[in-house]
Amino acid sequence: MIKALRKFRSQIVIRILFISALMFLFLYLLLQTTLYVTIVFIALLIIYQIVNLIRFAEHTNRRLTQFLQSIRHADFSQSFKTSGMGASFTELNKAFSDVISDFQRVREEKEEHHRYLQTVVQHVGIALLVYQKDGQVELINTAAKKLFRLTQLRRIKNLEKVSPALVKTLTQLKAGERSLIKIFQNGEILQLAIYATEFRLHNQLYTLASIHNIQSELEEREMEAWQKLIRVLTHEIMNSVTPISSLAATASSLLNEVSPDLTRDAEASENLKDISEAVRTIQKRSEGLLHFVEAYRSLTRLPQPKFKTFPLSDLFRRLRQLHEESIKKVNVNFISETKPPELQLTADPEQIEQVLINLVKNAFEAVQDQANAEIILKGFMDSQGRVVIQVIDNGPGIPTEIQEKIFIPFFTTKKEGSGIGLSLSRQIIRLHKGTISLSSNVKSGSIFTIRI
């Protein structure tokens, strides 16, 4: 480029010197000779050279203006090719073309980088929202659309149909702040962790919010904590109760072998009988406690599922057969349906059957005193392609303050309940990478929903 400009300057100087020489010659001939034809020719030549010089300069200015306009408007489709203007213009045009090519290459690299970032943003597993202070959404990635089940989002306030609390959190969250919010969507609990940051682009302030559903992680950590606690408790209880049970059994055996001579005294015989009864009670309660602890240990050693693909209707059919006696006893309208009828489920059939047995058993207990008792088993696919199983009853429902506790180990509202049925069910579903949730109303009954 510099070399071309130097040649351009040399060309201007040479042309000016040539015109100056012609003018000197013109004046000399005009004043000293009578060669009028030559004088006219030289005058025309001077005029031609001046016009050519002006065209030369104007053409260069036009090319520079065109070049700068191309840079300004990022129009890299222009080409700089001129023939018949001399070697200096050839090199100048080549320099212009090289600069344009460099700018075009830089723009293509930026566009490729932009497409790369767009691809990353759209494929990242965490929901991302970029919006202005007035709530106008500039970007929503695929994960956010799936999370909130939307096809598009123009303004943050449009999320009110998902959760008004979510809209309030997003609009009030400041840069660098984190927030946890729980929402309910189609009977499913979502525990959302939201983190916000701000950035400025083209003198406009934007908020970038990352939203992650941590419900499954919380359930998993909660279950791990309970398992650790249960391991410690059962270990200590087993270590303490096992010797007691063994000693009680030994003492009971020894008392039975006591010589009849020692039991002739009525008072001694009565005391011996009381001692024997007390020892047997200790033995019985120790064995019962061992069985109780052993039941809880099942929460910590569930086998991995053995996945098979099977018709869901077959599972529903077996459940009805297992509860045929209860259906007659409670006089309940037991309904099962799958849509489509040939709906297939990939899971461990025995483990899923155990979960549904627990849920159906609870449903029977809920409707046993209910007029027009009804239990419904439903199977279908949701909008995300997951198989959904629902156990629905029209019992008295579960109070709101209890609903969040029913999946906690040891928690039960039944006098003879162990508090492990629903906990075990949730752990089985977790091993299937699924979720189990409850929707209950004190007027219309309860719905347990399994998504796999």
C-alpha positions as CSV (number, residue, x, y, z in Angstrom):
1,M,0.0,0.0,0.0
2,I,2.8,2.5,0.9
3,K,4.8,1.5,-2.1
4,A,1.8,2.1,-4.3
5,L,1.2,5.5,-2.8
6,R,4.8,6.4,-3.4
7,K,4.5,5.5,-7.0
8,F,1.3,7.5,-7.2
9,R,3.2,10.6,-5.9
10,S,6.0,10.0,-8.4
11,Q,3.5,9.8,-11.2
12,I,2.0,13.2,-10.1
13,V,5.4,14.8,-9.9
14,I,6.4,13.5,-13.3
15,R,3.2,14.7,-14.9
16,I,3.5,18.2,-13.4
17,L,7.1,18.5,-14.5
18,F,6.1,17.3,-18.0
19,I,3.3,19.9,-18.2
20,S,5.7,22.6,-16.9
21,A,8.2,21.7,-19.6
22,L,5.5,21.9,-22.3
23,M,4.3,25.3,-21.0
24,F,7.9,26.6,-21.1
25,L,8.3,25.3,-24.6
26,F,4.9,26.9,-25.6
27,L,6.0,30.3,-24.3
28,Y,9.4,30.1,-26.0
29,L,7.9,29.2,-29.3
30,L,5.2,31.8,-29.0
31,L,7.6,34.6,-28.2
32,Q,10.6,33.6,-30.3
33,T,9.2,31.9,-33.4
34,T,6.4,31.9,-35.9
35,L,5.8,28.1,-35.9
36,Y,2.1,28.6,-35.2
37,V,1.1,25.0,-36.1
38,T,3.6,23.7,-33.6
39,I,2.4,26.2,-31.0
40,V,-1.2,25.1,-31.4
41,F,-0.2,21.4,-31.2
42,I,1.8,22.1,-28.0
43,A,-1.1,24.0,-26.5
44,L,-3.5,21.1,-27.2
45,L,-0.9,18.7,-25.7
46,I,-0.7,20.9,-22.6
47,I,-4.6,20.9,-22.3
48,Y,-4.7,17.2,-22.8
49,Q,-2.1,16.6,-20.1
50,I,-3.8,18.9,-17.6
51,V,-7.2,17.1,-18.2
52,N,-5.5,13.7,-17.9
53,L,-3.8,14.8,-14.6
54,I,-7.2,16.0,-13.2
55,R,-8.8,12.7,-14.3
56,F,-5.9,10.8,-12.7
57,A,-6.4,12.6,-9.4
58,E,-10.2,12.4,-9.4
59,H,-10.1,8.7,-10.2
60,T,-7.8,8.1,-7.3
61,N,-10.1,10.1,-5.0
62,R,-13.1,8.0,-6.2
63,R,-11.2,4.8,-5.5
64,L,-10.2,6.0,-2.0
65,T,-13.8,7.1,-1.3
66,Q,-15.1,3.7,-2.5
67,F,-12.6,1.9,-0.4
68,L,-13.4,3.9,2.8
69,Q,-17.2,3.4,2.2
70,S,-16.7,-0.3,1.8
71,I,-14.9,-0.4,5.2
72,R,-17.5,1.8,6.8
73,H,-20.5,-0.3,5.7
74,A,-18.7,-3.6,5.9
75,D,-19.4,-4.2,2.2
76,F,-16.6,-6.5,1.1
77,S,-18.2,-7.4,-2.2
78,Q,-16.3,-4.5,-4.0
79,S,-13.4,-5.2,-6.3
80,F,-10.7,-2.8,-7.2
81,K,-9.6,-3.5,-10.7
82,T,-8.5,-0.8,-13.2
83,S,-6.9,-1.3,-16.5
84,G,-5.0,1.2,-18.6
85,M,-4.2,3.5,-15.6
86,G,-0.6,2.6,-15.2
87,A,1.5,0.4,-12.9
88,S,0.9,2.7,-9.9
89,F,-2.8,2.1,-10.1
90,T,-2.4,-1.6,-10.5
91,E,-0.4,-1.8,-7.3
92,L,-2.8,0.6,-5.5
93,N,-5.8,-1.5,-6.5
94,K,-4.0,-4.6,-5.4
95,A,-3.4,-3.0,-2.0
96,F,-7.0,-2.0,-1.8
97,S,-8.1,-5.5,-2.7
98,D,-5.7,-7.1,-0.1
99,V,-7.1,-4.8,2.6
100,I,-10.7,-5.7,1.7
101,S,-9.8,-9.4,1.7
102,D,-8.3,-9.1,5.2
103,F,-11.3,-7.3,6.5
104,Q,-13.6,-9.9,4.9
105,R,-11.5,-12.7,6.5
106,V,-11.8,-11.1,9.9
107,R,-15.5,-10.7,9.5
108,E,-15.9,-14.3,8.5
109,E,-13.9,-15.4,11.5
110,K,-16.1,-13.3,13.7
111,E,-19.2,-14.8,12.1
112,E,-17.9,-18.2,12.6
113,H,-17.1,-17.4,16.2
114,H,-20.6,-16.0,16.7
115,R,-22.1,-19.2,15.2
116,Y,-19.9,-21.3,17.4
117,L,-21.1,-19.4,20.5
118,Q,-24.7,-19.7,19.4
119,T,-24.3,-23.4,19.0
120,V,-22.8,-23.7,22.4
121,V,-25.5,-21.6,24.0
122,Q,-28.3,-23.6,22.3
123,H,-26.8,-27.0,23.3
124,V,-25.8,-26.2,26.8
125,G,-27.9,-28.2,29.4
126,I,-28.6,-25.1,31.6
127,A,-31.4,-22.8,30.7
128,L,-30.2,-19.3,29.7
129,L,-32.1,-16.1,29.4
130,V,-30.8,-12.7,28.2
131,Y,-33.1,-9.8,28.7
132,Q,-33.1,-6.0,29.0
133,K,-34.2,-4.0,32.1
134,D,-37.7,-3.5,30.6
135,G,-38.1,-7.3,30.4
136,Q,-37.6,-7.7,26.6
137,V,-36.0,-11.1,26.0
138,E,-33.1,-11.0,23.6
139,L,-32.1,-14.7,23.8
140,I,-33.6,-17.9,25.1
141,N,-31.8,-21.2,24.5
142,T,-33.2,-24.6,23.9
143,A,-32.8,-25.8,27.5
144,A,-34.9,-22.9,28.7
145,K,-37.6,-23.7,26.1
146,K,-37.7,-27.3,27.3
147,L,-37.7,-26.3,31.0
148,F,-40.6,-24.0,30.7
149,R,-42.2,-25.8,27.7
150,L,-42.2,-22.8,25.4
151,T,-41.6,-22.3,21.7
152,Q,-40.6,-18.7,22.1
153,L,-40.5,-15.9,24.7
154,R,-40.6,-12.2,24.0
155,R,-40.9,-10.7,27.4
156,I,-40.2,-11.9,30.9
157,K,-43.7,-11.2,32.1
158,N,-45.0,-13.9,29.8
159,L,-43.5,-16.4,32.2
160,E,-46.3,-15.6,34.7
161,K,-48.3,-18.5,33.3
162,V,-45.4,-20.7,34.5
163,S,-44.9,-19.0,37.9
164,P,-45.5,-15.3,39.0
165,A,-42.8,-15.9,41.7
166,L,-40.4,-16.7,38.9
167,V,-41.1,-13.5,37.1
168,K,-40.7,-11.5,40.3
169,T,-37.3,-13.2,41.0
170,L,-36.0,-12.6,37.5
171,T,-36.9,-8.9,37.4
172,Q,-35.6,-8.2,40.9
173,L,-32.5,-10.3,40.8
174,K,-29.3,-8.2,40.8
175,A,-26.0,-8.9,39.2
176,G,-24.0,-11.6,41.1
177,E,-27.0,-12.7,43.2
178,R,-28.3,-16.2,43.5
179,S,-31.8,-17.4,44.3
180,L,-33.7,-20.6,44.9
181,I,-37.3,-20.9,43.9
182,K,-39.8,-23.8,43.9
183,I,-42.5,-24.0,41.2
184,F,-45.1,-26.5,40.3
185,Q,-45.5,-27.4,36.6
186,N,-48.1,-29.9,35.5
187,G,-47.9,-31.6,38.9
188,E,-44.1,-31.8,38.8
189,I,-42.0,-30.0,41.4
190,L,-39.1,-27.8,40.0
191,Q,-36.5,-26.5,42.3
192,L,-34.8,-23.8,40.3
193,A,-31.4,-22.3,41.1
194,I,-31.1,-18.9,39.4
195,Y,-27.8,-16.9,39.0
196,A,-27.7,-13.5,37.3
197,T,-25.0,-11.4,35.8
198,E,-25.0,-8.2,33.8
199,F,-23.1,-7.0,30.7
200,R,-23.2,-4.0,28.4
201,L,-23.5,-4.2,24.7
202,H,-23.9,-1.3,22.3
203,N,-24.4,1.0,25.3
204,Q,-27.4,-1.2,26.3
205,L,-27.5,-3.1,29.7
206,Y,-28.4,-6.7,29.6
207,T,-29.0,-9.4,32.3
208,L,-27.9,-12.9,31.7
209,A,-29.8,-15.4,34.0
210,S,-28.8,-19.1,34.2
211,I,-31.6,-21.3,35.5
212,H,-30.9,-24.9,36.6
213,N,-33.5,-27.4,37.9
214,I,-31.8,-29.0,40.9
215,Q,-34.7,-31.0,42.1
216,S,-33.3,-34.3,41.1
217,E,-29.9,-33.4,42.6
218,L,-31.5,-32.3,45.9
219,E,-33.5,-35.6,46.0
220,E,-30.4,-37.6,45.3
221,R,-28.4,-35.8,48.0
222,E,-31.2,-36.1,50.4
223,M,-31.5,-39.8,49.8
224,E,-27.8,-40.3,50.1
225,A,-27.9,-38.5,53.5
226,W,-30.7,-40.7,54.7
227,Q,-28.9,-43.8,53.5
228,K,-25.8,-42.8,55.4
229,L,-27.8,-42.1,58.5
230,I,-29.7,-45.4,58.2
231,R,-26.4,-47.3,57.8
232,V,-25.0,-45.8,61.0
233,L,-28.2,-46.3,63.0
234,T,-28.8,-49.9,61.8
235,H,-25.2,-50.8,62.4
236,E,-25.3,-49.5,65.9
237,I,-28.7,-51.0,66.7
238,M,-27.8,-54.4,65.2
239,N,-24.5,-54.4,67.2
240,S,-26.4,-53.7,70.4
241,V,-29.6,-55.7,69.9
242,T,-28.1,-58.9,68.5
243,P,-26.2,-59.8,71.7
244,I,-29.3,-59.0,73.8
245,S,-31.5,-61.3,71.6
246,S,-28.9,-64.0,71.8
247,L,-28.5,-63.8,75.6
248,A,-32.3,-63.7,76.0
249,A,-32.7,-66.9,74.0
250,T,-29.9,-68.5,76.0
251,A,-31.5,-67.4,79.3
252,S,-34.9,-68.6,78.2
253,S,-33.4,-72.0,77.3
254,L,-31.6,-72.3,80.7
255,L,-34.8,-71.4,82.6
256,N,-36.6,-74.2,80.8
257,E,-34.0,-76.7,82.0
258,V,-34.2,-75.7,85.6
259,S,-34.6,-78.7,87.9
260,P,-38.1,-79.4,89.1
261,D,-36.7,-79.5,92.7
262,L,-36.1,-75.8,92.5
263,T,-39.7,-75.1,91.6
264,R,-41.4,-77.0,94.5
265,D,-41.6,-73.8,96.5
266,A,-44.8,-72.0,95.2
267,E,-43.3,-68.5,95.7
268,A,-40.0,-69.5,93.9
269,S,-42.0,-71.1,91.2
270,E,-44.0,-68.0,90.6
271,N,-40.9,-65.8,90.6
272,L,-39.2,-68.2,88.1
273,K,-42.3,-68.0,85.9
274,D,-42.2,-64.2,85.9
275,I,-38.5,-64.2,85.1
276,S,-39.0,-66.7,82.3
277,E,-41.9,-64.6,80.9
278,A,-39.7,-61.4,81.0
279,V,-36.9,-63.1,79.2
280,R,-39.2,-64.4,76.5
281,T,-40.6,-60.8,76.1
282,I,-37.1,-59.4,75.8
283,Q,-36.2,-62.1,73.2
284,K,-39.4,-61.5,71.3
285,R,-39.0,-57.7,71.2
286,S,-35.3,-58.0,70.3
287,E,-36.1,-60.2,67.4
288,G,-38.9,-57.8,66.3
289,L,-36.5,-54.9,66.5
290,L,-34.0,-56.8,64.4
291,H,-36.6,-57.4,61.7
292,F,-37.6,-53.8,61.9
293,V,-34.0,-52.6,61.4
294,E,-33.5,-55.2,58.6
295,A,-36.5,-53.6,56.7
296,Y,-34.8,-50.2,56.9
297,R,-31.5,-51.6,55.6
298,S,-33.3,-52.4,52.3
299,L,-33.2,-48.6,51.6
300,T,-29.4,-48.8,51.4
301,R,-28.9,-51.8,49.3
302,L,-31.3,-51.7,46.4
303,P,-30.0,-53.7,43.4
304,Q,-29.5,-51.9,40.0
305,P,-32.5,-52.1,37.7
306,K,-32.5,-54.8,35.0
307,F,-34.1,-52.9,32.2
308,K,-36.6,-54.6,29.8
309,T,-39.1,-53.3,27.4
310,F,-42.6,-54.5,28.1
311,P,-46.3,-53.4,27.5
312,L,-47.5,-51.2,30.3
313,S,-51.0,-52.7,30.0
314,D,-49.6,-56.1,31.1
315,L,-48.3,-54.5,34.3
316,F,-51.7,-52.9,35.0
317,R,-53.4,-56.3,34.4
318,R,-51.1,-58.0,37.0
319,L,-51.8,-55.2,39.5
320,R,-55.5,-55.7,39.2
321,Q,-55.2,-59.5,39.7
322,L,-53.1,-58.9,42.9
323,H,-55.7,-56.5,44.3
324,E,-58.8,-58.4,43.2
325,E,-59.7,-59.3,46.8
326,S,-59.3,-55.7,48.0
327,I,-61.4,-54.4,45.1
328,K,-64.3,-56.6,46.3
329,K,-63.7,-55.9,50.0
330,V,-63.7,-52.1,49.6
331,N,-66.1,-52.1,46.7
332,V,-64.0,-49.8,44.7
333,N,-64.3,-48.9,41.0
334,F,-60.8,-49.9,39.8
335,I,-60.0,-48.5,36.4
336,S,-56.8,-48.9,34.3
337,E,-56.1,-47.3,30.9
338,T,-53.1,-46.8,28.7
339,K,-52.8,-44.4,25.7
340,P,-52.0,-45.7,23.3
341,P,-53.0,-49.2,24.3
342,E,-49.7,-50.7,23.1
343,L,-47.6,-48.2,25.1
344,Q,-44.2,-49.7,26.0
345,L,-42.1,-49.0,29.1
346,T,-38.4,-49.7,29.4
347,A,-37.7,-50.4,33.1
348,D,-37.2,-53.1,35.6
349,P,-40.7,-54.7,35.6
350,E,-40.3,-56.2,39.1
351,Q,-39.1,-52.9,40.7
352,I,-41.8,-50.8,39.0
353,E,-44.4,-53.3,40.0
354,Q,-43.3,-53.0,43.6
355,V,-43.6,-49.2,43.4
356,L,-47.1,-49.5,42.0
357,I,-48.1,-52.0,44.6
358,N,-47.1,-49.6,47.3
359,L,-49.0,-46.7,45.7
360,V,-52.1,-48.8,45.0
361,K,-52.1,-50.1,48.5
362,N,-52.0,-46.5,49.8
363,A,-54.9,-45.7,47.5
364,F,-57.0,-48.5,48.8
365,E,-56.4,-47.3,52.4
366,A,-57.3,-43.8,51.4
367,V,-60.7,-44.8,49.8
368,Q,-61.8,-47.5,52.2
369,D,-64.3,-45.3,54.0
370,Q,-65.2,-43.3,50.8
371,A,-68.5,-43.4,49.1
372,N,-68.3,-44.3,45.4
373,A,-64.6,-45.2,45.9
374,E,-62.5,-45.0,42.8
375,I,-58.9,-45.8,41.9
376,I,-57.5,-45.1,38.4
377,L,-54.3,-46.3,36.9
378,K,-53.2,-44.2,33.9
379,G,-50.4,-44.6,31.4
380,F,-49.5,-42.2,28.7
381,M,-46.6,-40.2,27.2
382,D,-46.0,-36.5,28.0
383,S,-44.9,-33.7,25.6
384,Q,-41.3,-34.6,26.2
385,G,-41.6,-38.2,25.2
386,R,-41.5,-39.6,28.7
387,V,-43.7,-42.4,29.9
388,V,-46.0,-41.2,32.7
389,I,-47.8,-43.5,35.1
390,Q,-50.5,-42.0,37.5
391,V,-52.2,-43.6,40.5
392,I,-55.4,-41.6,41.2
393,D,-57.8,-41.9,44.1
394,N,-60.8,-39.9,45.2
395,G,-60.0,-40.3,48.9
396,P,-59.9,-37.4,51.5
397,G,-56.5,-36.2,50.2
398,I,-53.3,-35.3,52.0
399,P,-52.9,-32.1,53.9
400,T,-50.5,-29.6,52.3
401,E,-48.2,-29.5,55.4
402,I,-47.7,-33.3,55.1
403,Q,-47.2,-33.6,51.3
404,E,-43.6,-32.5,51.3
405,K,-42.7,-35.0,54.1
406,I,-44.3,-38.2,52.8
407,F,-41.2,-39.3,50.9
408,I,-38.9,-38.9,53.9
409,P,-37.7,-42.1,55.5
410,F,-39.4,-42.9,58.9
411,F,-42.2,-40.4,58.3
412,T,-45.7,-42.0,58.4
413,T,-49.2,-41.0,59.4
414,K,-50.3,-44.6,60.0
415,K,-50.3,-46.2,63.4
416,E,-48.7,-49.3,62.1
417,G,-46.7,-47.8,59.2
418,S,-43.0,-48.1,58.9
419,G,-42.4,-45.0,56.8
420,I,-40.3,-46.7,54.2
421,G,-42.8,-47.6,51.4
422,L,-42.8,-44.2,49.6
423,S,-39.1,-43.6,50.4
424,L,-38.3,-46.9,48.8
425,S,-40.5,-46.1,45.8
426,R,-38.8,-42.8,45.2
427,Q,-35.4,-44.4,45.4
428,I,-36.4,-47.1,42.8
429,I,-37.7,-44.4,40.5
430,R,-34.4,-42.4,41.0
431,L,-32.5,-45.5,39.9
432,H,-34.6,-45.4,36.7
433,K,-33.6,-41.8,36.1
434,G,-37.2,-40.8,36.7
435,T,-39.3,-38.7,39.1
436,I,-42.2,-39.4,41.4
437,S,-44.4,-36.6,42.7
438,L,-47.7,-36.0,44.5
439,S,-50.6,-33.7,43.8
440,S,-53.3,-33.8,46.4
441,N,-56.4,-31.9,47.3
442,V,-58.4,-32.4,50.5
443,K,-61.6,-32.4,48.5
444,S,-60.7,-34.3,45.3
445,G,-58.1,-36.9,46.4
446,S,-54.5,-37.6,45.5
447,I,-52.5,-38.2,42.3
448,F,-49.1,-39.9,42.4
449,T,-47.3,-39.3,39.1
450,I,-44.3,-41.3,37.9
451,R,-42.2,-40.0,34.9
452,I,-39.6,-42.3,33.4
